[in-house]
Amino acid sequence: MSRRPFRLGLTGSIAMGKSTTAQMFRDAGVPVWDADATVHRLYRPGGPAVAPVAALVPAALRDGGIDRDALSAELRRDPALLPRLERIVHPLVRRDRGAFVAAATADVVVLDIPLLYETGAEADCDAVVVVTAPEAVQRARALARPGMTVQRFRALLQRQMPDADKRARADYVIDTGRGLAAARADVQSVLQNIRGSHA
């Protein structure tokens, strides 16, 4: 393979099993960059997103960092803040992702991005794997989460591209509704295919 690692985007709608699948890639020895973890880091005290986000949403500043719950509450109150927030955060996230890829020594890296298609991040990936599950399984998993309500679940789904559209655009699909063993086998199959095609 070339010196630059193969960049495999990983995405999936809420409660599809994306985080579990990301861990399966880690277990297979593949470095995983996590968009959500990156945002958490950017929002910690001293993080590069703190000052500009606090200037936009002062109520979100807590103990020198950005409180994501307070930020979410303000975004629900004033949805017009969201595109302004994204203009601050997305470039910082892209920079962090680029640094991760540049520093990687592995032949394949996974870029775990919940809103991959919604933010156009597929342009930075060599292939995309979409994690899916039957609608009833997704709903049951989501509603089992602490603090989740039907209303909030529906609101989250509205922000995300429909699962069928994601699957149609994906290079690979992993269905976690078939169980952990099947998903783990699919992860190995994806890696074998990538390494066989791009050796």
Backbone torsions as a table, in degrees:
resi	resn	phi	psi	omega
1	MET	NA	162.1	177.8
2	SER	-68.1	169.8	-177.6
3	ARG	-67.5	-31.7	176.8
4	ARG	-75.8	133.2	-178.5
5	PRO	-68.3	155.8	173.2
6	PHE	-71.6	126.1	-175.6
7	ARG	-99.4	107.4	-179.4
8	LEU	-100.6	111.7	176.2
9	GLY	-74.4	140.1	178.9
10	LEU	-125.2	123.7	-179.3
11	THR	-147.9	172.3	-179.7
12	GLY	168.3	150.8	-179.4
13	SER	-69.7	171.7	-178.8
14	ILE	-54.0	136.9	173.0
15	ALA	64.8	23.7	177.5
16	MET	-88.4	-14.5	-179.0
17	GLY	103.9	21.2	-176.5
18	LYS	-64.5	-43.9	-178.5
19	SER	-64.0	-39.6	177.3
20	THR	-63.4	-41.3	179.5
21	THR	-67.3	-39.2	176.5
22	ALA	-58.4	-41.3	178.6
23	GLN	-64.9	-33.4	177.0
24	MET	-64.4	-37.6	175.4
25	PHE	-66.1	-41.1	176.2
26	ARG	-59.9	-44.6	-179.6
27	ASP	-61.2	-26.5	178.6
28	ALA	-85.7	4.4	176.3
29	GLY	89.6	12.9	-178.6
30	VAL	-96.0	126.0	176.3
31	PRO	-64.3	137.2	-178.7
32	VAL	-121.4	125.2	172.0
33	TRP	-95.1	130.0	-172.6
34	ASP	-113.2	114.6	-177.6
35	ALA	-62.1	-42.7	-179.3
36	ASP	-63.9	-43.6	178.7
37	ALA	-63.3	-35.1	177.9
38	THR	-64.1	-44.0	178.5
39	VAL	-62.6	-42.1	175.9
40	HIS	-55.6	-43.8	-179.4
41	ARG	-65.7	-41.1	179.5
42	LEU	-63.8	-28.4	-176.6
43	TYR	-90.5	-6.9	179.4
44	ARG	-68.7	158.0	176.4
45	PRO	-51.4	128.7	-177.6
46	GLY	88.1	-8.0	179.8
47	GLY	-69.2	152.4	-174.5
48	PRO	-67.1	-16.2	179.6
49	ALA	-89.6	-13.0	-170.9
50	VAL	-61.8	-53.8	-175.3
51	ALA	-63.0	-49.3	-179.0
52	PRO	-67.2	-35.2	179.1
53	VAL	-70.9	-39.7	177.7
54	ALA	-64.5	-33.1	177.1
55	ALA	-67.4	-35.1	179.6
56	LEU	-78.0	-42.4	-176.7
57	VAL	-131.1	81.8	-176.1
58	PRO	-56.9	-32.3	-177.5
59	ALA	-67.1	-15.0	-178.6
60	ALA	-84.3	-9.4	-178.3
61	LEU	-79.5	122.2	178.3
62	ARG	-139.1	124.4	174.6
63	ASP	52.2	38.3	175.3
64	GLY	83.8	-0.4	178.1
65	GLY	-130.0	-179.3	178.4
66	ILE	-96.7	122.7	177.0
67	ASP	-85.0	113.8	-174.1
68	ARG	-66.7	-32.5	177.6
69	ASP	-66.5	-44.5	178.5
70	ALA	-64.7	-39.2	178.4
71	LEU	-63.3	-44.7	179.1
72	SER	-61.0	-40.2	179.6
73	ALA	-62.5	-40.8	179.0
74	GLU	-68.0	-36.5	178.6
75	LEU	-67.2	-35.3	176.3
76	ARG	-67.7	-35.9	-179.5
77	ARG	-71.6	-37.0	-177.7
78	ASP	-136.7	85.4	-177.4
79	PRO	-59.8	-20.3	179.4
80	ALA	-65.6	-16.0	178.2
81	LEU	-71.3	-25.8	-171.9
82	LEU	-58.0	-51.8	180.0
83	PRO	-62.2	-31.1	178.2
84	ARG	-70.3	-39.1	176.7
85	LEU	-64.6	-43.4	-179.3
86	GLU	-62.0	-34.3	178.4
87	ARG	-66.2	-24.2	176.1
88	ILE	-83.1	-49.4	-168.3
89	VAL	-80.8	-41.5	-174.0
90	HIS	-58.7	-43.7	177.7
91	PRO	-62.6	-35.6	178.6
92	LEU	-67.4	-39.2	178.5
93	VAL	-66.2	-43.4	179.2
94	ARG	-61.5	-39.9	179.8
95	ARG	-63.6	-43.4	179.1
96	ASP	-63.2	-42.3	179.3
97	ARG	-62.5	-43.0	178.9
98	GLY	-62.4	-38.9	178.9
99	ALA	-66.9	-37.8	177.6
100	PHE	-61.5	-47.6	-178.9
101	VAL	-64.8	-42.2	-178.1
102	ALA	-63.7	-32.4	-177.1
103	ALA	-87.5	-11.4	-173.9
104	ALA	-69.7	141.2	176.2
105	THR	-110.4	-4.6	-179.9
106	ALA	-78.1	161.8	178.9
107	ASP	-78.6	-25.0	178.7
108	VAL	-133.6	138.4	170.6
109	VAL	-127.4	151.0	176.8
110	VAL	-107.5	133.8	177.0
111	LEU	-110.2	102.4	-175.8
112	ASP	-85.5	105.2	-172.9
113	ILE	-132.8	103.4	-177.7
114	PRO	-55.2	-44.0	-178.7
115	LEU	-103.4	47.5	-174.5
116	LEU	-58.4	-55.4	-178.6
117	TYR	-70.7	-35.8	-176.8
118	GLU	-65.1	-28.4	-178.8
119	THR	-103.6	2.5	179.2
120	GLY	76.5	14.3	-176.6
121	ALA	-70.6	-13.3	178.1
122	GLU	-61.2	-21.4	178.2
123	ALA	-64.2	-23.2	180.0
124	ASP	-96.7	9.9	-178.2
125	CYS	-116.5	148.2	175.4
126	ASP	-83.9	-24.7	175.7
127	ALA	-160.5	162.4	-178.9
128	VAL	-130.1	135.0	171.6
129	VAL	-111.4	128.4	178.0
130	VAL	-104.5	129.8	177.1
131	VAL	-95.2	130.0	-175.5
132	THR	-135.0	172.0	174.2
133	ALA	-163.5	159.2	176.5
134	PRO	-57.6	149.2	-175.3
135	GLU	-56.0	-41.2	-179.4
136	ALA	-65.2	-36.9	178.1
137	VAL	-67.7	-45.6	178.5
138	GLN	-56.7	-49.1	-177.5
139	ARG	-62.0	-44.9	-179.9
140	ALA	-62.7	-42.9	178.4
141	ARG	-62.8	-45.5	-176.7
142	ALA	-63.2	-46.4	-175.8
143	LEU	-72.6	-13.9	175.8
144	ALA	-81.4	-9.7	-178.9
145	ARG	-74.8	144.5	178.9
146	PRO	-58.9	132.8	175.6
147	GLY	79.9	-2.9	-178.3
148	MET	-81.5	137.8	175.3
149	THR	-124.6	164.1	177.2
150	VAL	-58.6	-41.9	-179.2
151	GLN	-62.6	-44.4	-179.4
152	ARG	-68.1	-39.7	178.0
153	PHE	-58.6	-46.4	179.2
154	ARG	-62.9	-39.6	179.8
155	ALA	-64.2	-39.9	178.4
156	LEU	-65.5	-41.4	179.0
157	LEU	-62.3	-35.6	-179.0
158	GLN	-65.5	-26.4	179.2
159	ARG	-80.3	-14.8	-173.8
160	GLN	-107.1	146.3	174.1
161	MET	-60.7	139.7	179.0
162	PRO	-54.8	143.8	-177.7
163	ASP	-55.4	-41.8	-178.7
164	ALA	-61.2	-37.9	178.8
165	ASP	-67.5	-40.4	177.9
166	LYS	-62.5	-46.1	-179.2
167	ARG	-62.2	-36.5	-179.7
168	ALA	-66.2	-29.0	-177.8
169	ARG	-93.0	-12.5	-172.9
170	ALA	-73.7	152.3	169.9
171	ASP	-84.1	-32.2	179.1
172	TYR	-137.8	147.3	176.4
173	VAL	-128.1	131.6	175.9
174	ILE	-118.7	119.8	-178.3
175	ASP	-97.4	106.6	-178.2
176	THR	-79.6	-7.6	177.2
177	GLY	-68.8	-13.7	-179.5
178	ARG	-89.4	0.9	177.2
179	GLY	107.0	163.0	-175.2
180	LEU	-66.0	-40.8	-177.6
181	ALA	-63.2	-42.0	179.3
182	ALA	-66.4	-39.6	179.5
183	ALA	-65.4	-40.7	179.8
184	ARG	-64.6	-38.7	177.1
185	ALA	-65.3	-37.5	177.8
186	ASP	-65.1	-38.7	177.2
187	VAL	-59.7	-46.3	179.1
188	GLN	-62.7	-39.4	179.7
189	SER	-64.2	-41.5	177.8
190	VAL	-61.1	-46.8	-178.9
191	LEU	-64.1	-41.2	178.4
192	GLN	-63.0	-41.0	179.6
193	ASN	-64.3	-44.3	179.2
194	ILE	-62.3	-48.1	-177.6
195	ARG	-68.8	-31.6	177.0
196	GLY	-72.5	-34.5	-177.0
197	SER	-84.8	-23.0	-173.0
198	HIS	-124.1	24.1	178.9
199	ALA	-67.1	NA	NA
